[in-house]
Amino acid sequence: MSSTIVKICGLSSPETLLAAIEAGADMAGFVFFEKSPRHIDLETARTLGRLASERISKVALTVDADDAALEDIIDALAPDYLQLHGNETPARVAEVKARFGLPVIKAAGVATAADVEAARAYEDIADVILFDAKPAPNAAVPGGAGVAFDWSLLRGVAAKHWMLSGGLTPENVAEAMRRTGARAVDVSSGVERERGVKDAAKISAFVKAARLS
């Protein structure tokens, strides 16, 4: 695995999953949230999970999912990671880890320095903290909006294992990594040709740009 970890999130078809694998991405994210244009059902998850198996790490993204929903998702996808992208408390993150025995990525929305500080509550519980742009109060979905936040807020961030997300593209990922010191990056809308539809060429360009930085 490269020293730079690259996650392509919101994959929903065999073609785009294969594009991520062929580009050399480390992690493939699959969204289980019906309000998202990237949502996949369990049948699709089974197909993509088999295709991804042992070729790329699988990440199941959920938003405030209950245990029954998580069980169904795990049964279908057999993920390597669970990504909790809602308002899950530190106690809920610990509960999910204990119940399902999978490493957890906890998303933290960032708009101010106080948000970065608040994410420290997850530091010793989540395996990875994913810093994403904080959604607007009336947003229908908690991420994938293609919006960046002030990267300088992460300069010198103390979290042991963290990933940068929010508004990244093939054109700006190198600068984002330079300004934040991030060694793990996550992209969704920045490699799409239209909302919810990934573009193989952009996926390849993003991975190359991240690895060259």
N, C-alpha and C positions, 0 to 999 in steps of 0.2 A: 504494500500500500504506500502511496506517495506520502511525503511529509506534509503535503497539503491535501486535506480531505475535502472532496467535492460531493455535494448532495444535490441531485436533481429531483425536485419535488413536484407532485401533481401529475405524475405519469398515469396515463389511462388507456394506452393501446399497446399491443405487442410491438408495433413499428417504433414508437418513441422510446419504449423500454429498451429495445435492442440498440437504438441510437445512443442511449446513455451508456449501455454496456460497452459498445464498440468505441465510444469516445474515451473510455477509461474512468468514468465516474465511480466513486467508491460506494455511494448510497443512492438508492432509489426510493423516493417517497410516494406513498399512495394515500389519497385523501378519502376518509370515511366521514363525510359531513354533507348532508343533503343540500344545504344552502349553497355549497360551493360548486362552481362550474367544472371543477376537477373531480367531483365525487365519483367513486366507483361502487358498484354493488358487489355483493359477496361472490357471485358467479364469476364476474370479471376478475375479482381478486384471486380466485383459485387459478384461473388461467395465467394471469401475470405472475403469480407466486411461483408456479411451476417453471415458467420461463426464466425467472430471475434466479432460481435456486442454485446456490453455490457459485454464481457468476457475479453477484453484486449484493451488498447488504440491503435488506428490505426494511423499510420504515413504515409503520402504520400510523398515520396522523389522525387523531380524533379530537373532538371538542366537547369536554365535559361529558364523556361517555360513561354510562353505568357499567357495572361488571358484566351483565348479560350481553351487552353490545360488544364489549371487549372480548369476551369469550368467543362470540361468533366470528369476529374479525381475525382473531388468532387462529381459530380453526381453519378459516378459509385461506389466509395469506401465509401463515407460519412466519411472522415477521421476526427480524433480528433485534429490532428496537420498537418501542412504543413512543410516539411523539404526542405529548399532551399539550394541546394548543388553545385550551380554554382558560377558565378561571380556577383551575385545580389548585387547592391549597397545598402547602408542604405536607400536611398530614395525608391528603389524598394521594399525592405522588408516592409517599412511603407505602401506603396501603396497596396501591397498584403494583409496585415493585415486589412487595411481599407476596401478594396473591398470585401473580403471574410469572414471577421469576425472570423477567426480561429487563434489560437496561432501558432506562427512560431518558428521553430528551424532553426537557421542559421549556416551552416557548415563553419568553418574557417580552412584552411590548415596551418599547422605549420611546419616550418623547423628551424626557428631562433626566438630569443626573439622579434625581430621586428614584426614578424607575430602575436605573442600573443598581442603585443601592438596595432597593426592595428585592431585586432578584437574588441577592445574597442569601435570602432565606432558604433558597433551594440548593445552595452550593454543596452541602454535604449529603444531599438526598438524591437529587437528579444526577445521572451520569454525565449529561451534557446540558448546558444552558444555551438555548438558541435565542440570541438577541434579534428581535424583529421590530419593524416600525409599529408603533402603537396605533391601533385602528381608531377611527373617529368614533365618538360615543354612539352614533346611530348606524354604524357599519353592520351589514348583514353577516359578514364573515370576518374572522379575526386575523386574517393574513392573506397573502397572495394578491395584494393590491398594487404591487409594483412601485411602492413608495419607499424612499430612503429616509433615514433619520440622520441626525447630526453625528457623524462617525467619531468626532472628537470626544464624544461622551464616553467612548470605550477605551480611550487611550490609557494604558496602564491598568486596565480592568484586572481585578484580582482573581476572578473565577478560574478554577483549575482547568476545567475543560469546557470550552465554549465555542459557539459557532455563530457566524455573522450571516444575517439574512435581511431582506427588506430592500427592494429597489435595485438589486444587483443585476448587471447585464454583462455581456462579453466586453463591452467598451469601458465599464467602470470598475470591474472587479479587482483589477490589479491595483488601482489607486485606493480602493476601499481597504484592501489587505495591507497596503503600505501605511495607511493612516491609522489603522486600528491595531495592527500586529496580529490580525486573525490568521490562523493556520487551518481553519475549517470554514467553508462557505456553503450556503444553501441558496438555490435559485428556483423560482417557479415561473412567474409571469415574464421575467426577463429573457426567457428562451422560448417564448410563444409567438406564433404568427398571427393568432387571434386569441381572444380570451378563452382560456381553457384548452387550447390546442397547441401542443408543443411542435417545435421546428427542429428537425434533426441537425441542420447546419448550425443553428444557433447553439444547440447543446454542445456540439463539437467545439465551436469557437469559445464558448464559456470555459469548458474544461481546459483547453489549451491556454487561455489567458490566465486562469487561476494558477496553473502549474508553472507558468513562466515568471510569475511574480515573486 
